[in-house]
Amino acid sequence: MRRLTLALLCGAYLCLALIIALSLWRNGGGWGAGVAALVGGLGLAFAFHGLIERALDSAAIRNEIGALRDAHRILIDQIEKIDARVSEVVSTVTDDALRRSEELSDEVHMLEDLVQRMSQRLEQRVVDGASAPRLGHEPDNRQSAALLETVREALAENRVDLYLQPIVGLPQRRTVYYESFSRLRDPTGRVMMPAEYLSVAEPGGLVTSIDNLLLFRCVQIVRRLAKQDRKVGIFCNISTASLADETFFPQFLELLSANRDLAGALIFELGQAAFDARGSVEARNMAKLADLGFRFSLDKVVNLDFDFHDLARSDVKFVKIAAKVLLEEMVERDGRLVLRSLPDLAAEDFSALTRRYGVEIVAEKVESERQIVDVLELDIALGQGHLFGEPRPIRDQVLAEADPPAGFLRDNLRRRIVGRS
């Protein structure tokens, strides 16, 4: 636009000079006067044009300087706002970090007291077991004593691993839950199956200690999954001995109270026989866990004639039934399939009955595709078994990152048990 303006001005100057030159020539001034007037007019015109151009340049520079000052002022305002926001965020993060640090410190102190009590009782049980009179064959006693010592060392050295097996939604087979298992390792790293060590752990009073460590591990891994925003729950076995333990349970309840946000992801599981035989103390402590929002599951089911009102009162939300047990319970009567335990109920209506009481059936120990077909005909929505995935160990790094008390358990048990053996 500016170039067009300058071009038009130059044209106007030239026309004005020609008009002046022609006027002098026609009025008798001759060719010399006309040419002189033309040259002089052009000179004056371009001189005047230079003044106009400099004035325009100055105005443009002033406008640019003004725009630059406005932009600088806006930038300063934005920087001040950002600085105030950063200061606010830093203050919030610092306060939150201090709060979480205080909460973690309180939890560690609580766990310290709990582990000290548990380790003292564990040590006393081992000493009592070692000093008890040995009857029967001496080689068997020596073998049992050696195995008991291996179990004790596995606990003291934190060689208790957490294994997880997927529980999948049917028919999609997408993992929606995990069940946790505990496994011990001997000094060589060999994994000891429960059938191997329970024969000496139960008489030696160590099963409760193993269950308690497993409960801590479950809380750790659920917290880790929650940090990763993974909406997956974990079934964790809890024994009636742990529920009735006057030392362990109150402090474990305190730990769960501080982590009640994990209630939706942690399901406590116990066997059907143990649930039916629970006493008032166990029932009361189960109610305390339920008040915090935690749910329960039954496994090792052998009788399908449940007291559904009792299950509902006890916040039992899952019942695990082996696929083989389910299929063996199905019989044909009067041209329809029914369950032996509930002959008046059609087999396909059993899952609808349990859901009416808020209980979901999990078909466990599923080993073949044929079993899946039969399970789906019963409208069962959850399955578990080697067909969907075997139990796999959780990496030590995950547990170490999940919560500092994992290392604390190892150090205290080693110092208080092994150091006095």
Summary of the structure (lengths in Angstrom):
residues: 421
radius of gyration: 42.3
end to end distance: 97.6
largest distance: 154.4
contacts: 1256
relative contact order: 0.09
helix: 64%
strand: 16%
